[in-house]
Every structure is written in C-alpha cells, then in structure tokens.
Amino acid sequence: MSELELSLLRARSMEALKQKARRGELFFTVAVGYVKMSPDKIEMDPDLRVREAIGLVFTRFAEMQSIRQVFLSLRSDQIALPYINPRISGQQQVLWKHPVYTTVSNLLTNPVYAGAYAFGRTGSRTIIENGRKRSCAAVAKLAQIGQSCSLIITKAICPGQTLKGINS
C-alpha cells in the first residue's frame, strides 16, 4: 500500500469513529457507577452501594464546593469509593479503595454523571524530538478548542436510555 492509501484509510476510520461518537454510540470504557447493557446503551449500576457512594461524593461537593475538601472529608471518614481497574480485562469489576484526590476529581468532572456523552476530551499529539518522532498520549484538548480539534458532547435524554440525543 502506498502512503496515500494508508493516510486515506486512517482518515476514513477516524471520521467513522467521530460519526459514531456524534450519535453517542462510541464507548471504549464506562464510568464507575454505570454498566454497558449493549454496544450503544449504558445504565446506572444496579449495585445500591456503588450508587450511594457516588451520590455521597456529589452531595458533599454541593455542601463544600471544593474537590479538595470533599477528598479530605471522605478520607477522614474512611469511606471507600468504587473504582474500575483498567488492567483487569473482560467483565467490568467494581473494586473499592480509600479515596485519592484524582479519583474524587475524575468522578466530579466526568460529564457522564451530568447526563452527557463526551468524546474528544483528550487525544494524542506527535512531536519531533531530537530528530525522532514521539507520541504524547492523553493530551488535554480543552485548551485547543477552536483550533483543529473536535470535542463532541451529546446530551442524553435520561440515564439508562440510548445516548442518541441532541448534538450541542
């Protein structure tokens, strides 16, 4: 295959991913507190303990208005939070651990808990360093909005239904 054919295939596959994301059907992983019911549908976790723990984080944030204060209060009360270990392949298994700041921060800033589907919040960037190509993964795109990056946010009608909604 020539370089032109490879770049065309890459561009077409990326556009197909973006189209699927615009429809709200592209899930690589599911946030803790949600389970994947089908390839294009997620629902809240049926485990009451998981739902209550996540609800507690949001309740404390509403009271304290600070991620750090929520983290410190959960830590002092020794409340374990659910998390999903990405290294365990296969079925999504919920594990419990004492909170760390990034866990609380990721929980409070994930758009899925607000009922929205977001694609394109992070990406990778390729740079040339010392004459060699180097890929930087998980680069935040929020600072690049307006440039050549795409952030797709789709509002879900309600949790548990398919996330095919209105593009915003």
Buried (B, 14 or more C-beta within 10 A) or exposed (E): EEEEEEEEEEEEEEEEEBEBBBBBBBBEEBBBBBBEEEEBBBBEBEEEEBBEBBEBBEEBBEEBEEBEBBBBBBBEEEBEBBBBEEEEEEEBEBEEEEBBEEBBBBBBEBBBBEEBBBBBBEBEEEEEEEEEEEEEEEEEBEEBEEEEBBBBBBBBEEBEEBBBBEEE
